Amino acid sequence: MRIRYTSLLALCGALASCVAPSGQAAELKVLSAIGMRQVLLELGPRFERATGHALAITFDSTGVLQKRIAADEPVDVVLLNQNAIDTLAGRRVISSVAPIARSVAAVAIRKGTVRPDISSPEAFRRLLLSAASIARPSPSVGGSSGDHIVTVLNRLGITAEIDAKSVISLIGTGDQHADSPGDLVAKGKAEIALHQLQELQAVAGVEVVGPFPGDLQGNFTFAAAIGTGSTQRDAAQALIAFLQTPQAAAVITAKGMALP
């Protein structure tokens, strides 16, 4: 999916350095995991207005973007899960790593339906087994929640049963118009949705029941970094600083994520 946008003292200094002098505005190429989409859709335009820089953002699964970056695709700013960031940093294709936000896996249902019990791993397991259909991210593209759900199903011992009735979302597979798991439930194509909480929360027509119970919910940290080949390092650093401001923190938490 490609979308084009075109401490208090520290914050003031960061924003002042962000502002592009007349005629020197940069266009930043940003590759971001889908997990950061809701935050960037709001903060991207704010950054542009505050600085005069423009953002060209591509959203895709962490696995897909990691491969592109590892193959030396030019990029200014990367936002991926921490494991991918650590791997890329080890290959010296990114630098200036900064944690930005955290998320968890959650359950959603269509609005107006009865809220299920997910208060314990056993209750969650019963829900998954009793559901007629379950929308979830593709487990084959290396996305944070898709990989985590596979791990959870294996841990609960119900992989085969859930695979048989899963409605796989094509989000993160290159399909620019793919429905997310939440969209599939809102459209009546599945009974429940499993995805990251902030993505489910953004879908009209669904109700978030809550995170997976206990340690099944996971903990996905997303970090930002600068591509080592970037020719816009000052503007790239300005974007990362902007994502760490108190104003950005307020958006991150409002979208259903947590601070790192």
Secondary structure, DSSP 8 states (H G I E B T S, - for coil): -EEEE--HHHHHHHHHHHS--TT---EEEEEEEGGGHHHHHHHHHHHHHHHS-EEEEEEE-HHHHHHHHHTT---SEEEEEHHHHHHHHHTTSEEEEEEEEEE-EEEEEETTS-----SSHHHHHHHHHH-S-EEEE-TTS--HHHHHHHHHHHHHT-HHHHHHTEEEE-TTTT-TT---HHHHHHTTS-SEEEEEHHHHHT-TTEEEEEE-SGGGG--EEEEEEEETT-S-HHHHHHHHHHTTSHHHHHHHHHTT-B--
